[in-house]
């Protein structure tokens, strides 16, 4: 049976299987669409792998691979690297006993009711939320993760229309991010802008409607009402919620190989 079985999951939790699947797809499939990295694409690749090496809260075998890949990549001084060279290094590392990146995807919290729904784009959002939350406690440059995400999406994200939209949002407001907690909140609020735009669109999985997130049943304290009756967010509570929801010690390891 080659069909992917449905994996029951808790909608209120983040799964390492989704994060590892996202890394697999990003490093082996999406980046593999490039034949060579040079100029801005090379800078972008280096910034992305660096952020993963610093902040990906994974299993030691996976973080070892990311750190090794990063130190190799940062040592490359030429003005271009072919994807073949990058892949050779990646697959070589993936065979060593203490480092690996599972080959293939196993979506859990990012499963869709149909194969064309959710999955990798869901994984990309989840990955970067997790990374901004990790950077909040471990980083120092408030824009480091978001700049890496912006340039990754701009240079490599397969959905080119999405990349254009995201680049416009980043160009408009990323400069306003001047602290680590604001970076966490910036990505949350931009994600809600995208959810708002996509609600009811063909790309929406009917089983997972686009909502302003987190909904009240996930975080009632996050929601507030202004004097004039309009909905507003309690940003202190939202931040608290995001720091817990995406924190490394709450990530579930079910369904890992
Ligand atoms: P996603 O929106 O992928 O969210 C994944 C999970 O994150 C959700 O299940 C939820 O648990 C959590 N979440 C939801 N909202 C938030 C929030 N505000 N903050 C934190 N966590 C949240 N698709 C298009 O059709 N057009 C586009 O222009 C487009 N632009 C995109 C830009 C980027 C950078 C990315 C990564 C994706 C984009 N997509 C776009 C894809 C789209 O946003 C969804 O990822 C896709 O439709 C799958 O949706 P989903 O239901 O899995 O939820």
Boltz pocket constraint, residues with backbone or C-beta under 6 A from the ligand:
constraints:
  - pocket:
      binder: B
      contacts: [[A, 11], [A, 109], [A, 110], [A, 117], [A, 118], [A, 119], [A, 121], [A, 122], [A, 123], [A, 124], [A, 125], [A, 126], [A, 129], [A, 153], [A, 159], [A, 161], [A, 162], [A, 163], [A, 165], [A, 166], [A, 187], [A, 188], [A, 189], [A, 190], [A, 191], [A, 192], [A, 194], [A, 195], [A, 198], [A, 201], [A, 203], [A, 204], [A, 205], [A, 208], [A, 209], [A, 211], [A, 213], [A, 214]]
      max_distance: 6.0
